Amino acid sequence: MVYVCNIEIIKDGEEFVVRVHLANGSTKEYLHKNLEEVLTEMVIALQDEMDE
């Protein structure tokens, strides 16, 4: 088993903030008013990151 990332989901007013802390120490942040949209964006970005 390998640690990939830690994900935080925060609601800030009307926006959802998703922070992804990757195993390499970097952090990515995604913002959107729609939870499904922000999660989709995050998953696509993570898939791209894992393919590299």
C-alpha positions in Angstrom: 0.0 0.0 0.0 1.3 3.5 -0.9 0.2 6.9 0.4 -1.1 9.0 -2.5 -2.8 12.0 -1.0 -4.8 13.6 1.7 -8.0 15.5 0.6 -9.7 18.4 2.5 -13.1 19.6 1.4 -14.2 22.9 2.9 -17.3 25.0 2.3 -16.4 28.7 2.3 -19.6 30.8 1.9 -21.0 29.7 -1.4 -17.8 28.0 -2.7 -16.3 24.6 -2.1 -12.6 24.5 -1.6 -10.8 21.2 -2.2 -7.2 20.9 -1.1 -5.1 17.9 -2.1 -1.9 17.3 -0.2 0.2 15.0 -2.3 2.8 12.5 -1.1 5.6 14.5 -2.7 4.7 17.4 -0.4 2.9 19.6 -2.9 -0.6 21.0 -2.4 -3.2 21.6 -5.1 -6.3 23.7 -4.5 -9.6 23.7 -6.5 -12.5 26.1 -6.1 -16.1 25.9 -7.4 -19.6 26.7 -6.3 -20.8 23.2 -7.3 -19.4 20.3 -5.3 -19.7 17.8 -8.1 -17.8 20.1 -10.5 -14.9 20.7 -8.1 -14.6 17.0 -7.3 -14.6 16.1 -11.0 -11.9 18.7 -11.7 -9.8 17.3 -8.8 -10.2 13.7 -9.9 -9.1 14.5 -13.5 -6.1 16.4 -12.2 -5.1 13.5 -9.9 -5.4 11.0 -12.7 -3.1 13.2 -14.8 -0.7 13.4 -11.9 -0.6 9.6 -11.4 -0.1 9.0 -15.1 3.1 11.0 -15.1 
